[in-house]
Amino acid sequence: MEKTVPFIPTPIKVIEAALDLAKVGPGDLVYDLGSGDGRVVVLAAKLRGARAIGVEIDPALVILSEMKVKEEGLEDKVKILQKDFRKVDVSEATVLYLYIYYDVIKNYLMDKLYQLKPGARVVTLEIPVPGWMPVAKRGVQDENGVVRTLYLYIKGISEPEAWVNDIADEEWMKEFRRRLWGISSPNS
């Protein structure tokens, strides 16, 4: 198995803010792709009562994650999968957390986002989802005073296919422009 991204841990304060932003609760199933030491999935279960699945390829990080899960007594809520996240079905996730490079999202994970059911939330740290419109963007100061950016997306709202407006014919657009800018065409 080839490692796609390095392990860069998400600061705890940022995880707490991400869980708040996505409104994670007991009815959620949180996936973290490239879960590292398991901190996101452990905190989702411990603080919010959610079920969670961490997907990590590095065997040492999987062992560390499993130790944390056991230490917190969360074996009934948290599972750690030693797998390549590109090969995991995330269709049951209600929340997907990503702290992964832009190119990795673009080249390997876009199909995963389209597997999600409408209403599923996607939270990314620092990196926006290519072509998707966030419903919220929040700056969060971590433990070291560094401001980190969280993006929240909702399947069924954020992807470009959801932006289609069947009534936006030419007449509708003219009226829209007139009301917005006081003009009848973009070149007027």
N, C-alpha and C positions, 0 to 999 in steps of 0.2 A: 504494500500500500504506500502510495506517495503522499507526502505531506504537502498540502496546497498553501497553507498560511502559517505563519509563526504564532506561538502562543503569546498574546499580549493581554494580560488580565484587565477586565473592566473594573474600575474602582467601585467599592461598595455603595457609596452615595449615588453613583450614577446608575447602578442596578436598581436601587430603591426608587429613583426618579423614573426609570424606564418602566418598572412595575406599576407605578402611579399613572404614568402617561397612558399605558395600555389598559388601565383599570383591571388588572389581573385579580381574579378572585377564585374561590373554591371550585367553581364550575369550569375552570379553564384547563386546557392541556397546553403547556408551554414547551416549545422546542427551542433548543439552542444548538445551532449548527457550528461546529468548531468550539465545543463547550469548555475546552481547556481543563482547569481544575474543578469545574462543576459549580462554581459559585453562583451563577445565574439560576440554574435549576434548583439548587439547594435553597436559595433565598426565596424563589417563587413558591416553593412548597412550605418552607418554614414561616415566612411572613404573611403569605396570602392563602395558604391552604390549597394551592393549585397542584395538579399532577404535572409532572415535568419529565422531559426526556432530553438528555444531553447526548450529542453525537460527537465523538472525538476519535481521531485516528491514532494518536500517540499512545502506546500502551502504558507508559509511565504516568501520563496524565489521567488515563482511565483508572488506573489503580488509585491514584491520589483522590480522584472524584468519588470512587466507590468507598474509600475510607471516610471521606467527609459525609457521605450519605448515611453510612452506618453510624458514625459518631453522633449525628443529629437524630438518629432513629427514624429516618425518612424512607426506609426501604419500600414501604407500601405506596409511597407517592412519587418517588424519583427512580428513574432507570437511566443507566449510562450504557450507551451502545458503542462498542469499539468498531466503528465503520467509517468509510469514506462518506462524508455528508452528501456527496453528489449522487449517491446510490440509495438514499433513504427516502421513503414515502412520507411526506409531511401533510398529507391531505386531511388528517384528523386534527391537526393543530388548530387551536383557537388563537394562539399567540405564537409568533415566530420571532426570535431574537437573533440579530446578525451584527457581529462586529468583524467584518470581513472586507477585504479590498474591493474597490469598485469593479475592477476587471473580473474578479472571481464571481461577484454577483451577476455581472453582465454575461459572462461566458458560461457559467455553470449553474446558476441558481434561478434564473428567470423562469424556467419551466416549473421549478418548485413553487414559486409564488402563484403561478396559474393553477396549481393543484389545490390551493387553499379554497375553502368554501366561502361564499359571500359573508361578510361580517368579520372574518378572521383579521386580527391585527398583526401588523409587521412593525417591529421596532428596530431601527438601525442606529448604531453609534458612529458618528462622524461621517459616514458614507451614505449618500442618498441612493435610492433605488433608481437605476437608469430608466428614464421615461415615465416614471410614476410621479404623481402629485401627492406630497404629504398633506395630511389633514391637520397636522400640528408639527411644530418645530420648537424645541425647547433647549435653552442653554442651561447647563447644570455645572456648578462649581464642584470639582472633586476634592478629596482630602488634602491635596497639595495646592489648592487654589487655582488649578487650571480649569478653564471653562470648556466643557465638552458639549457637543451638539447631539441631541437625540431627534430622530425623525419618526413620526408615526404615520403609518399607511393603513388603510382599511380596504380589504378585498371587496370589490364591487363598487368602490368609489374612487380609489386612487389610480387604477390602471387606465391607460388611454381609451380603451374600449368603452369605459363607463362614461366618458365625456360626451358621447354622441347625443345630440339634441335634435330629435326628429322634426321639431317645429322651426328650426333655424334655417328656413329657406331664405331666398334673397330679400323678399319683402320684410321678413322678420328682422334680418340683419340691418337693413336700411333704417327701420324704426329704432332698433337697438342703438345704432350709431348716432342717430339724431338725438335720442334722449341722453346718451352718454356724453357725446361731444358737441351736440348741436349742429351736426353736419349730416348730409345725406349719403356721402360715400367717403371712403378713406382718403381719396385724393382731393376732396373739395377743400 
